[in-house]
């Protein structure tokens, strides 16, 4: 895959939410957490000192203005950097 976002956009791979609990109980859509997570795949022209994320980081984002695309059967999102609300550090 060779997709390079333009400007202050970020290409991410959404992290799929769990369908079941550890005990095997099914979680319906209405009960799932509303936060959205993704893994940064590619950055546009954002410099790290301007925006402290890099490839491979796990982020939280709002999903109202993202562009979905599918490449080789995998789903990706392109979002504006302003839609990234946090970086998850372990």
C-alpha positions in Angstrom: 0.0 0.0 0.0 1.3 3.4 -0.9 -1.1 6.1 0.3 0.3 9.4 1.6 -2.1 11.8 3.2 -1.9 15.4 2.1 -1.7 18.3 4.5 -2.4 17.8 8.2 -4.2 14.5 7.6 -3.4 11.1 9.1 -4.0 7.6 7.7 -5.1 5.2 10.5 -6.2 1.6 10.7 -9.2 1.5 13.1 -8.9 -0.9 16.0 -12.0 -3.2 16.1 -13.9 -3.1 19.3 -14.5 -6.4 21.2 -17.7 -8.2 20.3 -17.7 -10.3 23.5 -16.5 -10.0 27.1 -13.8 -12.3 28.5 -16.6 -14.5 29.9 -18.1 -14.9 26.4 -21.1 -12.5 26.8 -22.1 -10.7 23.5 -21.9 -6.9 23.7 -24.6 -5.1 21.6 -23.7 -2.0 19.6 -25.7 0.2 22.0 -23.6 -0.9 25.0 -20.1 -0.5 23.4 -17.9 2.3 24.5 -18.1 5.4 22.3 -14.4 6.2 22.1 -12.7 5.2 18.8 -9.1 3.9 18.6 -6.8 3.5 15.7 -3.2 2.8 14.8 -1.3 5.5 12.9 -0.2 4.1 9.5 1.0 7.3 7.7 1.3 11.0 8.4 0.8 13.9 6.0 3.0 17.0 6.2 2.7 17.1 10.0 6.0 17.6 11.8 6.5 15.9 15.1 7.3 19.1 17.0 4.1 20.5 15.6 2.0 17.4 16.4 3.5 14.7 18.7 2.4 11.5 17.0 4.3 9.1 14.7 3.7 5.9 12.8 2.6 3.0 15.0 1.1 5.2 17.7 -2.3 4.2 19.1 -4.7 7.2 19.2 -8.2 8.1 20.2 -10.2 10.1 17.7 -13.6 11.5 16.9 -15.1 10.0 13.8 -17.4 12.6 12.4 -15.3 13.9 9.4 -13.2 10.9 8.4 -12.9 9.4 4.9 -13.1 5.6 4.8 -11.2 3.5 2.2 -10.5 -0.1 1.7 -7.2 -1.4 0.3 -6.5 -5.1 -0.1 -9.5 -6.0 2.0 -8.3 -3.8 5.0 -10.3 -0.8 6.2 -8.5 2.5 6.7 -9.5 6.0 7.7 -8.0 9.4 6.7 -8.7 12.0 9.3 -7.8 15.6 9.9 -5.2 16.0 12.7 -7.7 18.1 14.6 -9.9 15.0 15.1 -7.2 13.2 17.0 -7.9 13.8 20.7 -5.3 11.7 22.5 -2.3 9.4 22.2 -2.4 6.2 24.2 0.9 5.3 25.9 1.4 2.0 27.6 
